[in-house]
Amino acid sequence: MPKDIPNSPLNYYKDTGWKDCGDWLGTGSIYRGITGNRMYLPFEEARAFVHTLNIQNIEDWNNYCQSENKPLNIPPKPQSYYRGKGWSNWEDWLGIKMK
């Protein structure tokens, strides 16, 4: 590795403008730093996408999240991630009426 590139850019630049690995590498990656925290879509966009899936209940949602079909920019636990950011309930998230 060139001498002018730090081995651990997160640690080296943490107090001088470090944003995330996607910014560092210029890839726009959905990973933020080395923590593994993902950058998810805004609530309204994510909910609109979920409405297109025609998922009928929470069990189906959980199965979908465990499949390879779920995009990485949609959180598997939207009730936690979107708390205070638009989340109200599962009916709203899935676009259904539950019994």
C-alpha positions in Angstrom: 0.0 0.0 0.0 1.3 3.5 -0.7 2.8 5.2 2.3 0.4 8.2 2.0 -2.7 5.9 2.5 -3.6 5.0 6.0 -4.3 1.3 6.9 -7.3 2.3 8.9 -8.9 5.4 7.3 -11.8 5.3 9.8 -9.5 5.7 12.7 -7.0 8.1 11.0 -9.7 10.5 9.7 -12.4 10.0 12.4 -12.0 13.5 13.8 -11.2 15.2 10.5 -14.1 14.6 8.2 -14.5 10.8 8.0 -18.0 10.1 6.5 -18.1 6.4 5.6 -16.4 3.7 3.5 -18.6 4.4 0.5 -17.5 8.1 0.5 -13.8 7.1 1.1 -13.8 4.6 -1.8 -16.0 6.7 -4.0 -18.5 3.9 -4.4 -21.5 5.3 -2.6 -21.7 1.9 -0.8 -24.7 1.4 1.5 -22.4 0.5 4.4 -21.5 3.3 6.7 -17.9 2.9 8.1 -16.8 -0.5 9.4 -19.7 -0.7 11.9 -22.0 -2.5 9.4 -24.8 0.0 9.9 -26.7 0.3 6.7 -28.0 3.5 5.1 -31.7 2.7 4.3 -34.1 4.5 2.0 -36.2 7.3 3.5 -39.4 6.0 5.1 -41.8 7.1 2.4 -39.7 5.5 -0.4 -39.2 2.3 1.5 -42.9 2.0 2.3 -43.9 2.6 -1.3 -41.6 -0.2 -2.4 -43.0 -2.6 0.3 -46.5 -1.8 -0.9 -45.6 -3.2 -4.4 -44.7 -6.6 -2.8 -48.2 -7.5 -1.8 -47.1 -9.0 1.5 -50.1 -9.9 3.6 -48.8 -10.3 7.1 -45.8 -10.0 9.4 -44.9 -13.6 9.0 -44.7 -13.1 5.2 -42.6 -10.0 5.8 -40.1 -11.9 8.0 -39.9 -14.7 5.4 -39.2 -12.1 2.7 -36.5 -10.5 4.9 -34.8 -13.8 5.2 -34.9 -14.4 1.4 -32.3 -13.1 -1.0 -35.0 -10.9 -2.6 -35.0 -8.0 -0.1 -32.9 -5.1 -1.2 -30.2 -4.1 1.2 -31.5 -0.6 1.5 -34.8 -1.8 3.1 -34.5 -2.5 6.8 -35.7 -5.9 8.1 -37.0 -4.3 11.3 -38.7 -1.2 10.0 -40.5 -0.6 13.3 -37.1 0.0 14.9 -35.3 1.9 12.2 -38.2 4.2 11.2 -39.4 4.9 14.8 -39.8 8.7 14.9 -39.2 8.8 11.1 -42.7 7.9 9.9 -43.4 4.5 11.3 -46.9 4.0 12.7 -47.8 0.4 12.4 -47.6 -2.8 10.3 -50.8 -2.2 8.4 -49.4 1.1 7.2 -46.0 -0.4 6.4 -47.4 -3.4 4.4 -50.3 -1.4 2.9 -52.9 -3.9 4.3 -55.7 -4.3 6.8 -55.0 -6.9 9.4 -57.7 -8.9 11.1 
